[in-house]
Amino acid sequence: MGNVYGPVWVIAEQRDCRIRDVSLQLMGQAQRLAAELNTDAEAVLFGNRMKDHIQPLFSAGARRIYLGNDPQLAFYEPEVYVEMIVRLAREYKPDIILTGSTAMGRELAPLVAARLQTGLTAHCIDLVLDDRNILEQRIPAYGGLLSIVCPQKRPQMATIAKGVFTTPDLDEQRSGEIIPVAVPEDMQGRSLRGLARGDKPKDWRRSIYYHYYAHGKHNVPRHYGVRTERYKLIHYYTDDLWELFDLEKDPHELKSEYGNTEYAAVRENLSFLVQFGAGSMCPRDNTVASGNGDQHPRSGVVRITTVAATTPYEHRAVD
């Protein structure tokens, strides 16, 4: 008969092929929780040339490691890491996922939770199972502790800072299973690595439309515009003012050529692009489209995916 509960996962981190201390500390807690649930403690680890550096996770209690070992994973890239973790979680169905409250973990955990449509508690200082084996994720609160539970959604997710728990005694004789994880070939988007090398794609976009909505403290009015490799056309629509800059001759955008007849053809071409972008893509004012895909009176249909207002959490006071 299989386990009633799914495994307890730790999203482990490495730096220069060295497992970070917080990951080992969470691995100890994962092993403790897994023992109470009669399931396995497991780790998810991404990096490059990591196969000879994962023993500390086994020594700290991991029964199984899902290892992404690829040059593309040498450095943290949120889109790739999130996609791979979400796919793994949907396949192997962990009951609990623990993540370090690090720069990476604080970004990664909410992205994963949102994709899995589950709850997440940040900055926990204690983790215990209640009488129904639901994880109580305890955080500091005025007058004591607040315990947050996620009774309906799975996995239950929490982030914990380094030093909250001690590093477990490492048993160098422990071993476990390694499950190789490949970088998906059907990932949306493309790597920017070539751009960093100076490569120019064959399908390089010739223009880009942008919209600046806020009139902030730096006193830049709301506007939209089109930018090409050489030219930039801007419309400050609140005052109906236009500017055109030749970025080859004027890279600091000090002199507008909008009224210069020598740029009439350029102005006409960019005006078509900017009006197409403003009319077909974005609102021209500060109105926000509704989450039901309502039609904006000026710009057509704008569809925005919203998160439901209901929460998967419950809150409990801790005596």
C-alpha positions, -999 to +999 in steps of 0.1 A: +000+000+000+014+034-010+019+064+013-012+083+022+008+116+020+030+129-007+067+135-001+081+165+018+102+186-006+130+211+000+138+234-029+176+233-023+200+260-034+237+259-043+263+285-049+294+276-068+283+239-065+282+241-027+248+233-010+237+263+010+234+259+048+197+269+048+189+240+025+206+215+048+187+230+078+154+226+059+163+191+049+165+182+085+130+195+091+117+178+060+130+145+073+113+151+106+080+159+090+083+131+066+088+106+094+057+118+111+037+115+079+053+081+070+065+094+037+099+105+021+119+137+024+131+148-010+151+176-025+149+195-058+182+209-069+193+227-101+228+237-112+256+226-134+282+200-127+264+192-094+264+154-095+295+151-073+283+178-049+249+165-037+260+142-009+253+168+018+216+166+009+216+128+013+236+132+045+210+157+059+181+133+052+170+133+016+157+100+003+155+112-032+170+142-052+154+156-084+186+169-100+186+193-129+223+192-140+227+214-171+248+245-181+215+263-186+208+259-149+241+271-136+226+304-125+191+311-111+166+320-139+131+323-124+112+314-155+131+282-161+133+272-124+096+279-118+085+259-149+106+229-140+095+229-103+058+232-113+061+203-137+078+182-111+052+190-085+023+182-108+039+148-115+051+137-081+026+156-060+045+166-028+024+173+003+048+200+016+074+222-001+099+241+020+121+269+006+148+290+021+139+327+027+167+338+005+168+362-024+161+333-047+135+317-024+115+348-018+110+352-055+107+316-065+083+304-038+053+328-046+057+322-083+055+284-078+026+288-054+007+309-078+012+284-106+001+255-084-028+276-071-019+269-035-011+288-003+023+301+009+034+313+043+066+334+044+092+337+071+081+308+093+099+302+126+083+268+134+067+240+115+044+214+133+017+190+122-017+192+138-039+163+149-051+160+112-015+160+099-020+195+084+011+216+085+009+245+110+032+272+096+040+295+125+050+331+121+057+359+147+027+381+156+019+407+182+016+390+215+030+356+203+027+334+173+002+330+146-003+296+130-013+295+093-027+263+077-036+254+042-062+226+048-076+222+012-048+230-013-016+210-019+012+214-017+015+233+016+043+258+011+065+278+035+097+298+034+121+297+063+152+319+069+187+306+076+194+299+112+158+294+123+165+256+125+198+240+133+218+220+108+211+183+114+238+158+121+251+148+087+254+110+081+280+106+054+270+070+050+235+079+038+226+075+002+195+078-020+180+080-054+189+106-080+162+114-106+176+134-135+155+163-146+160+178-181+154+214-191+121+213-210+125+219-247+091+235-250+098+263-226+081+296-236+105+323-249+141+321-258+174+326-240+190+361-238+224+346-238+230+354-275+221+390-270+247+393-242+273+380-267+262+406-292+244+383-315+214+397-335+185+373-342+173+371-378+138+380-366+149+409-346+120+433-339+123+465-358+102+486-334+087+485-299+057+502-285+056+513-249+032+531-226+042+551-195+011+555-173+022+573-141+030+609-137+054+603-108+076+624-085+102+628-112+076+648-132+076+628-164+041+631-179+021+601-190+029+592-225+033+564-251+056+560-280+075+539-305+112+532-305+132+519-335+169+514-337+174+550-348+142+569-340+119+575-311+084+591-314+066+602-281+031+614-275+024+632-242-013+627-246-025+647-216-013+679-233-013+665-268+024+672-273+047+652-297+085+647-298+106+629-323+143+622-317+170+610-340+190+588-316+219+584-340+225+622-341+210+630-307+214+600-283+206+620-253+172+632-267+180+669-264+164+682-296+130+672-310+128+669-348+090+666-348+085+699-367+115+694-390+103+688-426+133+667-433+119+640-410+083+641-424+085+606-438+100+592-406+073+610-386+045+596-408+058+561-405+062+562-368+029+580-362+011+550-379+030+526-356+023+546-324-014+551-332-017+514-340-001+505-307-021+529-287-054+520-303-050+483-304-029+474-274-033+497-244-057+522-228-047+558-235-057+570-200-052+557-165-082+534-166-077+497-156-096+471-175-117+448-155-107+412-148-137+399-169-122+411-202-146+441-204-142+463-234-123+495-228-141+524-246-110+536-264-088+506-269-109+475-276-109+444-255-082+440-228-081+406-211-065+404-177-063+372-158-070+378-121-066+357-090-098+348-072-105+368-041-109+337-019-078+325+001-067+289+007-055+299+042-068+296+077-054+314+107-051+300+142-038+316+173-010+297+191-013+294+228 
